[in-house]
Amino acid sequence: MARHAAGGRAAARCALGAALDPVRAPGRGGGGGDWQSLPPLFRQHAAAIWAGLANRERTRLARRLLPYWNLAMHRGAPSSYAFFARAQAEGRLRHLAGTVTGIEPGDAGLRAGLRAVLRPKGGGAPLHLDADRVVSSLGFEFDWTRIDDPLVRNLLRRGHAVPHPVGVGVRADPATLALVDSEGRISDTLFAVGHPLRGELFEASSLKEQIDQATRLAVLLAHRAEAAARQVA
């Protein structure tokens, strides 16, 4: 395990070094590059690096890196950002960094029905924000122990699916995308594509990765069907 982890770290250093070259160029007399080009470059190596890490290192990396990775990789379309920028310039939108620690009923004397309590990033006194609505835009919930869905709960209860030790997605066989059950057996009938594979593959949410996974799975299932048909014949 330690050997694999060391190999993963070495691969990470090589991949990051190559990805950083365009940005480091100004110091070497070059024109330099945009930092936003880094995530797509590193993305090419992410799965291999992730596979070489122990679950303890994966957990630490997921906790510290995933929020920034999601911001850098999963960006809005230009038209959406233009609307956002216009609303901000017109004073109709305010951006605050922090953690929502609670949502309370609003002041009866105000029109707002809710009051959100925000702990500002970097410290300071909590902020109380009156609002008509509070909308979570954090995206998908990757921790399967917190997903309130009948299918997910049933798969976990029956042991057909097991939450990944990293805390995101479920255990699966990266080669076949089949789920691994509570007894450690690779399923012949249950497979995953996309978000459930986050713990196994790191970046599994983007459309490109999901198309690649779906294509791989379709080919695998087609080969199995052909083999079964030959046996029957």
Contacts in CASP RR format, 6 or more apart in sequence:
PFRMAT RR
TARGET T0000
AUTHOR 0000-0000-0000
METHOD contacts of the structure
MODEL  1
MARHAAGGRAAARCALGAALDPVRAPGRGGGGGDWQSLPPLFRQHAAAIW
AGLANRERTRLARRLLPYWNLAMHRGAPSSYAFFARAQAEGRLRHLAGTV
TGIEPGDAGLRAGLRAVLRPKGGGAPLHLDADRVVSSLGFEFDWTRIDDP
LVRNLLRRGHAVPHPVGVGVRADPATLALVDSEGRISDTLFAVGHPLRGE
LFEASSLKEQIDQATRLAVLLAHRAEAAARQVA
1 54 0 8 1.000
2 54 0 8 1.000
4 52 0 8 1.000
4 53 0 8 1.000
4 54 0 8 1.000
5 52 0 8 1.000
5 53 0 8 1.000
5 54 0 8 1.000
5 57 0 8 1.000
7 52 0 8 1.000
8 48 0 8 1.000
8 49 0 8 1.000
8 51 0 8 1.000
8 52 0 8 1.000
8 53 0 8 1.000
9 53 0 8 1.000
11 45 0 8 1.000
11 48 0 8 1.000
11 49 0 8 1.000
11 52 0 8 1.000
12 45 0 8 1.000
12 49 0 8 1.000
15 42 0 8 1.000
15 44 0 8 1.000
15 45 0 8 1.000
15 49 0 8 1.000
16 42 0 8 1.000
18 41 0 8 1.000
19 38 0 8 1.000
19 41 0 8 1.000
19 42 0 8 1.000
19 45 0 8 1.000
20 38 0 8 1.000
22 32 0 8 1.000
22 33 0 8 1.000
22 37 0 8 1.000
23 32 0 8 1.000
23 33 0 8 1.000
23 34 0 8 1.000
23 35 0 8 1.000
23 37 0 8 1.000
23 38 0 8 1.000
24 32 0 8 1.000
25 31 0 8 1.000
25 32 0 8 1.000
25 33 0 8 1.000
26 32 0 8 1.000
36 72 0 8 1.000
38 72 0 8 1.000
39 69 0 8 1.000
39 72 0 8 1.000
39 73 0 8 1.000
40 73 0 8 1.000
43 73 0 8 1.000
43 203 0 8 1.000
46 202 0 8 1.000
46 203 0 8 1.000
47 201 0 8 1.000
47 202 0 8 1.000
47 203 0 8 1.000
49 202 0 8 1.000
50 58 0 8 1.000
50 199 0 8 1.000
50 201 0 8 1.000
50 202 0 8 1.000
51 174 0 8 1.000
53 61 0 8 1.000
55 165 0 8 1.000
55 166 0 8 1.000
58 166 0 8 1.000
58 199 0 8 1.000
58 202 0 8 1.000
59 165 0 8 1.000
59 166 0 8 1.000
59 167 0 8 1.000
62 166 0 8 1.000
62 167 0 8 1.000
62 168 0 8 1.000
62 199 0 8 1.000
66 168 0 8 1.000
69 203 0 8 1.000
73 203 0 8 1.000
73 206 0 8 1.000
74 205 0 8 1.000
74 206 0 8 1.000
75 81 0 8 1.000
84 93 0 8 1.000
87 93 0 8 1.000
88 94 0 8 1.000
88 95 0 8 1.000
96 118 0 8 1.000
96 120 0 8 1.000
96 127 0 8 1.000
97 120 0 8 1.000
97 121 0 8 1.000
98 118 0 8 1.000
98 119 0 8 1.000
98 120 0 8 1.000
98 121 0 8 1.000
99 118 0 8 1.000
99 119 0 8 1.000
99 121 0 8 1.000
100 116 0 8 1.000
100 117 0 8 1.000
100 118 0 8 1.000
100 119 0 8 1.000
100 134 0 8 1.000
101 117 0 8 1.000
101 118 0 8 1.000
101 119 0 8 1.000
101 126 0 8 1.000
102 116 0 8 1.000
102 117 0 8 1.000
103 114 0 8 1.000
103 115 0 8 1.000
103 116 0 8 1.000
103 117 0 8 1.000
103 134 0 8 1.000
104 114 0 8 1.000
104 115 0 8 1.000
104 116 0 8 1.000
104 117 0 8 1.000
105 113 0 8 1.000
105 114 0 8 1.000
105 115 0 8 1.000
106 112 0 8 1.000
106 113 0 8 1.000
106 114 0 8 1.000
106 115 0 8 1.000
106 130 0 8 1.000
107 115 0 8 1.000
107 130 0 8 1.000
110 130 0 8 1.000
111 132 0 8 1.000
112 130 0 8 1.000
112 131 0 8 1.000
112 132 0 8 1.000
113 130 0 8 1.000
113 131 0 8 1.000
113 132 0 8 1.000
114 130 0 8 1.000
114 131 0 8 1.000
114 132 0 8 1.000
114 133 0 8 1.000
114 134 0 8 1.000
115 128 0 8 1.000
115 129 0 8 1.000
115 130 0 8 1.000
115 131 0 8 1.000
116 128 0 8 1.000
116 129 0 8 1.000
116 131 0 8 1.000
116 134 0 8 1.000
117 126 0 8 1.000
117 127 0 8 1.000
117 128 0 8 1.000
117 129 0 8 1.000
118 126 0 8 1.000
118 127 0 8 1.000
118 128 0 8 1.000
118 129 0 8 1.000
119 126 0 8 1.000
120 126 0 8 1.000
120 127 0 8 1.000
140 195 0 8 1.000
140 205 0 8 1.000
141 147 0 8 1.000
142 167 0 8 1.000
142 168 0 8 1.000
142 169 0 8 1.000
142 195 0 8 1.000
142 198 0 8 1.000
142 199 0 8 1.000
143 163 0 8 1.000
143 167 0 8 1.000
143 168 0 8 1.000
143 169 0 8 1.000
144 152 0 8 1.000
144 156 0 8 1.000
144 161 0 8 1.000
144 163 0 8 1.000
144 164 0 8 1.000
144 169 0 8 1.000
144 170 0 8 1.000
144 196 0 8 1.000
145 156 0 8 1.000
145 163 0 8 1.000
145 167 0 8 1.000
147 153 0 8 1.000
152 161 0 8 1.000
155 161 0 8 1.000
155 179 0 8 1.000
155 190 0 8 1.000
156 162 0 8 1.000
156 163 0 8 1.000
159 181 0 8 1.000
159 182 0 8 1.000
160 179 0 8 1.000
160 181 0 8 1.000
160 182 0 8 1.000
160 187 0 8 1.000
160 190 0 8 1.000
161 170 0 8 1.000
161 171 0 8 1.000
161 179 0 8 1.000
161 181 0 8 1.000
161 190 0 8 1.000
161 196 0 8 1.000
162 170 0 8 1.000
162 171 0 8 1.000
162 179 0 8 1.000
162 180 0 8 1.000
162 181 0 8 1.000
162 182 0 8 1.000
162 184 0 8 1.000
163 169 0 8 1.000
163 170 0 8 1.000
163 171 0 8 1.000
164 170 0 8 1.000
164 171 0 8 1.000
164 198 0 8 1.000
164 199 0 8 1.000
164 200 0 8 1.000
165 171 0 8 1.000
166 199 0 8 1.000
167 199 0 8 1.000
168 198 0 8 1.000
168 199 0 8 1.000
169 195 0 8 1.000
169 196 0 8 1.000
169 197 0 8 1.000
169 198 0 8 1.000
169 199 0 8 1.000
169 200 0 8 1.000
170 179 0 8 1.000
170 180 0 8 1.000
170 192 0 8 1.000
170 196 0 8 1.000
170 197 0 8 1.000
170 199 0 8 1.000
171 179 0 8 1.000
171 180 0 8 1.000
171 184 0 8 1.000
171 200 0 8 1.000
172 178 0 8 1.000
172 179 0 8 1.000
172 180 0 8 1.000
172 192 0 8 1.000
172 196 0 8 1.000
172 197 0 8 1.000
172 200 0 8 1.000
173 180 0 8 1.000
173 186 0 8 1.000
174 197 0 8 1.000
174 200 0 8 1.000
174 201 0 8 1.000
176 186 0 8 1.000
176 191 0 8 1.000
176 220 0 8 1.000
177 191 0 8 1.000
177 192 0 8 1.000
177 193 0 8 1.000
177 197 0 8 1.000
177 213 0 8 1.000
177 216 0 8 1.000
177 217 0 8 1.000
177 220 0 8 1.000
178 186 0 8 1.000
178 187 0 8 1.000
178 188 0 8 1.000
178 190 0 8 1.000
178 191 0 8 1.000
178 192 0 8 1.000
179 186 0 8 1.000
179 187 0 8 1.000
179 190 0 8 1.000
179 191 0 8 1.000
179 192 0 8 1.000
179 196 0 8 1.000
180 186 0 8 1.000
180 187 0 8 1.000
181 187 0 8 1.000
191 217 0 8 1.000
191 221 0 8 1.000
193 210 0 8 1.000
193 213 0 8 1.000
193 214 0 8 1.000
193 217 0 8 1.000
194 204 0 8 1.000
194 205 0 8 1.000
194 209 0 8 1.000
194 210 0 8 1.000
194 213 0 8 1.000
195 204 0 8 1.000
195 205 0 8 1.000
196 204 0 8 1.000
197 204 0 8 1.000
197 213 0 8 1.000
198 204 0 8 1.000
198 205 0 8 1.000
201 209 0 8 1.000
203 209 0 8 1.000
204 210 0 8 1.000
204 213 0 8 1.000
END
